[in-house]
Amino acid sequence: MPAPSDAALPPELAGAARTLFGDRLDVAAAYAELLATDGVLRGLIGPREAPRIWDRHLLNCAAVAERIPEGATVLDVGSGAGLPGLVLAIARPDLTVTLIEPLARRTSFLVEVVEELGLTKTTRVFRGRADEAASGTTGAAPLSGDVVTARAVAPLDRLAAWCLPLAVRGGRLLALKGASAAEEIAEHAAVVAKLGGGAPTVRHCGVDVIDPPTTVVEVVRERLVGPRPKASRKSRGGRPRGR
């Protein structure tokens, strides 16, 4: 059985956690405990991830907040256990965050966590796919935001096809990636351009705060386009982890 102690903040990470979460560190700690207990029991976080929740997940996600303007509307696609959307909602109470997730067991967890952490005024959960959120086909009004985030959801071409329609013109996609970031940009930049995105750029977030910094591919939605091109079946990268 997972235990809350699995989510204890390691002393060597305390400085980085205080820098990234500030006076919201206690809320982040409560979320870490929920991930290490209920999150593991419900299959949202792998058992081996529990001792690495702070460095691999919470701090890695919180570092992305530096790329988000004050008071922005954020849509988190494929939120899973709430990474990075819930982390950003905790670290930045000025943001309005929507967690987009199609699976019922995950959305149930997200709704419970949002309520338990007292985030209901700034955070909502949308059950459905990204294309349903963008088009309003679920019966709800179409969603759009200043920033669209995604972590280890899909390769960049598919991710851009799902996420850019959710961004307002001039808004941006922030895709948390790993070592494959530059390779994905080289392979999929043409598809991103056809979807109305600007040139993808690699950003490193949390430099001098966390080691290694978080690698983010940033794409600005420069144009509104018609029917989107199909993503290549030969796409690589974007393998889910810690979901």
Secondary structure, 3 states (H helix, E strand, C coil): CCCHHHHCCCHHHHHHHHHHHHHHHHHHHHHHHHHHHHHHHCCCCCHHHHHHHHHHHHHHHHHHHHHCCCCCEEEEECCCCCCCHHHHHHHCCCCEEEEEECCHHHHHHHHHHHHHCCCCCCEEEEECCHHHHHHCCCCCCCCCEEEEEEECCCCHHHHHHHHHHHEEEEEEEEEEECCCHHHHHHHHHHHHHHCCECCCEEEEECCCCCCCCEEEEEEEECCCCCCCCCCCCCCCCCCCCCC
